[in-house]
Amino acid sequence: MAVVVQKYGGSSIATLEKIKAVASRISKRRERGDKIVVVVSAMGKTTDSLINMANSLSDNPDKRELDMLISTGEQVSISLMSMALQNEGCESVSLTGMQAGIQTKGFHSKARIEHIDLTNLKNHLNEDKVVVVAGFQGVNHNGDITTLGRGGSDTTAVALSAKLNCNCEIYTDVDGIYTVDPRLFPTARKLKSISYEEMLEMASLGAGVMETRSVEIAQKYGVKVYVALNTGQWEGTYIKESDNTMESKAITGLSLSDKDLMVTIDNVKYDIQNISYIFNELASKDINIDMISQTAPAGGHVSLSFTAPKTDEKTILDILEDVERKIGNINVEIEKDITKLSVVGIGMRSQSGVAAKVFHILASNNIQFKQVTTSEIRISYTIDTSDRQRALEAVANEFNL
């Protein structure tokens, strides 16, 4: 008898009819003898609606209270799903993050899972119940409800799978993982499998199918993750350890993200203590920094540029105001109309010339780039958003994605 964790996103349970359909699928799976833990998100756009309510009352809602508010979306989902399962003849119980033993640490709205106490959850599984767990949430050491940030339900599901030592199935509104977002490039190919490393890069670069932390946990604990359409109608994609059955092409996928902004800080006095101070201050507020570049010193000063999530713009500006008081006069410029284009593939390790080929493609199409960064299996370029579709099509066609 196998244990499996299944996760259903907000679009999969957006209506009562969809909840009933998912409950029917789970019931049929349970008839095969599997013990099932179901992780669900809030229904449809519930979380967005709750955040809008908070923003209508305050320009800067208290993050503890915001977590208290938006965590209710998942609580509605788990109770309705449990009722629907019971109506299908399945014994079921719903658990909040706290009741499921999910202990967190860190900042409100960006908490991280520290530990999971499975005692309560296992007791229910041993009673042959389907356990429905609220994704996206946990409880910190103060007893406060915390949320896990974007894609937090994925993180919950994979973390539970790691703790239960079982596979994880992510059911969503897409039928797998593609070489390129098929909404932007209709001829993109669906992958049968993708390595943890490649998926981690693509997730961190903006591919919306999986959240970065969930892939990190899967890789760390060897959790095989299956991503498929919520109806189970078509075969999905496995995220797993790299092996010789995977494609040997240099490029596995291409990712585009419009969710970042580029911050440029001019007139920074050239002193490693100043550079360290700036990035330590950003890190202290859990700002996710990417694509850092620095000019050569000129006149005793340098310019720094980096990309960061657009959602952190206000926090970044507040931090840099404090930085200016500490290190002296600086000039800050923020560019929002940027797109991060990235090519990813473990084949880069053994095949040279990928960067040169992408540079040639961009030059041939007169597409300027502002920054470029590389890792062992990916290359990222910052370009103007107005060039995003042309760049995507040119690179995808050239690499036969």
C-alpha angles and dihedrals in degrees: 000000000000129000116219133180116215124190125199120192128219096267090053092058100028094127137030089250090056091047089053091049092051091047089053091052092049090049091054090049091051090054086066088065100255122143106230135205113188121200116195137187126216115288115273113306095348095122092051090050092051092049090050089053091053092047091051088060099041139018088217111024116204106261095222091054091043090056090049089052103044094043087069090071092069091043090059090050097049094049093048092045092050091050091049091050092050088052087056089055095259119133104232142170131193122222131190118221090264093049089049089057097248107159116192141188135191134047127347111261089019102052122151129217110254101173141349121214104203097187097106095038093050092049089058093045089052088054086058094248127146103240115216112199128193109241126213096036147083141150128264130217091272090058092249122141110247132188126219102223131239113359090008094148089061088053091050092050096048093043091053090048090052092050093045091043093232141117123277125222118199113198117192143144094282125071098228143311119312133200087243132007100279090213088066098033111027096192093058115132125239114234121228089207140357130193123250090244094054093044091048091054093046092047092049089049095056107275100150100208096085134019118238099237092051091056091047090055092046091052094045094052100030095245111169107222124202117199117195146144114288092240092056087229098135136029113268136204130277121221107205147130114310115262139166092267091073124092116276096212117131091236122044099174149353125224133195125194130184093174097094134078127204119236119199120190114194130190096031110163107243103250125124088223090061093049091047092049093053095052094041089055091050091047091050088064092046094248110169105227124195139169099026118189134173132193123231113268114273122180090350093302137096138194121232127201130184140158125236137165115289089228089068095055097110093046091049092051091048090050093049091051088058090045091055091054089052104043104022137251116355134164119228124199124181123198115196102173095077133118127202111220116191136178117205133191140136086219088077088077091068102025121067130201099050094121092047090051093051091047088053092049092051092046092048090054095042092242113155122210129205101198138009129195131177140198131179093278106020144049121199130194129190111219137166112278089233088067097047100102095043091049093047094050094045095050095040093051093046093052094039094239 
